[in-house]
């Protein structure tokens, strides 16, 4: 059974940083691309960033490009999201998600499509406020 557990959320000041982690189990982690998505109160789910199964390529939403960095450690079955220069509009519940398909090598539009993910974590809350 696939299990994704996010952690690392919390309260940060504008301009500050947080590092989110997503610990995965129940599947061959190194064979699947992973993504982060977020949902702010009253808004829909928004894709944030994706990473190939081997970490060789990454994609970002325009809203976070240059501020967030996705990475993964396949030895630890964990994907990370380093968030710098945080803004109040980054406040949301952040989820990690597993690609439906093994070993994908597509462009950013594939990873930005939320329907391409079949398992999600429970989320970790990020609040950016002074």
C-alpha positions as CSV (number, residue, x, y, z in Angstrom):
1,X,0.0,0.0,0.0
2,X,1.4,3.4,-1.0
3,X,2.0,5.7,1.8
4,X,3.1,9.4,1.5
5,X,3.8,11.4,4.6
6,X,4.6,15.1,4.3
7,X,6.3,17.1,7.1
8,X,8.2,20.3,7.6
9,X,5.4,22.8,7.3
10,X,4.9,25.6,9.8
11,X,4.8,29.4,10.2
12,X,7.4,31.5,8.3
13,X,7.8,35.2,7.9
14,X,7.7,36.8,4.5
15,X,11.1,36.3,2.9
16,X,11.8,33.3,5.0
17,X,12.4,29.7,4.2
18,X,11.0,26.3,4.9
19,X,11.9,22.8,3.7
20,X,9.2,20.3,3.2
21,X,9.8,16.5,3.1
22,X,7.7,13.7,1.8
23,X,8.5,10.2,3.0
24,X,7.3,7.5,0.7
25,X,6.7,3.8,1.2
26,X,4.8,0.9,-0.3
27,X,6.2,1.2,-3.9
28,X,9.5,1.4,-5.7
29,X,10.1,5.1,-5.1
30,X,13.1,5.4,-7.5
31,X,10.8,4.3,-10.4
32,X,8.3,7.1,-10.2
33,X,8.3,10.9,-10.8
34,X,6.9,12.9,-7.9
35,X,5.4,16.3,-7.5
36,X,4.3,18.8,-5.0
37,X,1.0,20.6,-5.2
38,X,-0.8,23.0,-2.8
39,X,-4.2,24.2,-1.9
40,X,-4.9,27.6,-0.3
41,X,-8.2,28.2,1.6
42,X,-11.1,28.6,-0.8
43,X,-9.0,27.8,-3.9
44,X,-8.4,24.8,-6.1
45,X,-5.4,22.5,-6.0
46,X,-2.4,24.0,-7.7
47,X,0.6,22.0,-9.0
48,X,3.9,23.5,-7.7
49,X,6.8,21.3,-8.9
50,X,7.7,17.9,-10.3
51,X,10.9,15.8,-10.5
52,X,11.9,12.8,-12.6
53,X,12.3,9.4,-11.0
54,X,16.1,9.7,-11.1
55,X,16.1,13.4,-10.2
56,X,17.6,14.4,-13.6
57,X,15.0,16.9,-14.5
58,X,12.7,19.2,-12.6
59,X,9.7,21.5,-13.4
60,X,8.2,24.4,-11.6
61,X,5.0,26.5,-11.7
62,X,5.8,30.1,-12.8
63,X,4.5,31.3,-9.4
64,X,7.4,29.5,-7.6
65,X,10.2,29.4,-10.2
66,X,13.4,30.8,-8.9
67,X,12.3,30.5,-5.2
68,X,11.5,26.8,-4.7
69,X,13.7,23.8,-5.4
70,X,12.5,20.2,-5.6
71,X,14.9,17.4,-5.0
72,X,14.8,13.7,-4.0
73,X,16.9,11.2,-2.2
74,X,16.1,7.8,-3.6
75,X,18.1,6.0,-1.0
76,X,15.9,7.6,1.7
77,X,12.6,7.3,-0.4
78,X,12.1,11.0,0.2
79,X,11.3,14.0,-1.9
80,X,11.9,17.5,-0.7
81,X,10.7,21.0,-1.5
82,X,13.0,23.8,-0.4
83,X,11.0,27.0,-0.3
84,X,12.9,30.3,-0.1
85,X,11.8,34.0,-0.4
86,X,8.4,32.9,0.9
87,X,5.4,35.2,0.3
88,X,2.0,35.3,2.0
89,X,0.4,33.9,-1.1
90,X,2.5,30.7,-0.6
91,X,0.3,29.9,2.4
92,X,-1.4,26.7,1.7
93,X,-1.7,23.0,2.5
94,X,1.1,21.3,0.6
95,X,0.8,17.8,-0.8
96,X,3.2,15.4,-2.4
97,X,2.0,13.1,-5.1
98,X,3.1,10.0,-7.0
99,X,3.0,9.6,-10.8
100,X,0.6,7.0,-12.1
101,X,3.1,5.7,-14.6
102,X,6.6,4.2,-14.2
103,X,9.7,6.0,-15.4
104,X,8.1,8.8,-17.3
105,X,10.2,11.3,-19.3
106,X,7.7,13.9,-20.4
107,X,7.7,17.7,-20.5
108,X,6.5,20.0,-17.8
109,X,2.9,20.0,-19.0
110,X,2.6,16.3,-18.1
111,X,3.8,16.8,-14.6
112,X,1.6,19.9,-14.1
113,X,-1.5,17.9,-14.9
114,X,-2.9,16.7,-11.5
115,X,-4.8,13.8,-13.1
116,X,-1.5,12.1,-13.7
117,X,-1.0,11.3,-10.0
118,X,-2.6,8.4,-8.3
119,X,-1.5,8.7,-4.7
120,X,-1.4,11.7,-2.4
121,X,-0.2,12.4,1.1
122,X,-2.3,14.0,3.8
123,X,-0.6,17.4,3.4
124,X,1.5,19.8,5.6
125,X,0.4,23.3,6.4
126,X,2.5,26.3,5.4
127,X,1.6,29.7,6.7
128,X,3.6,32.8,5.7
129,X,2.8,35.8,7.8
130,X,4.5,38.5,9.8
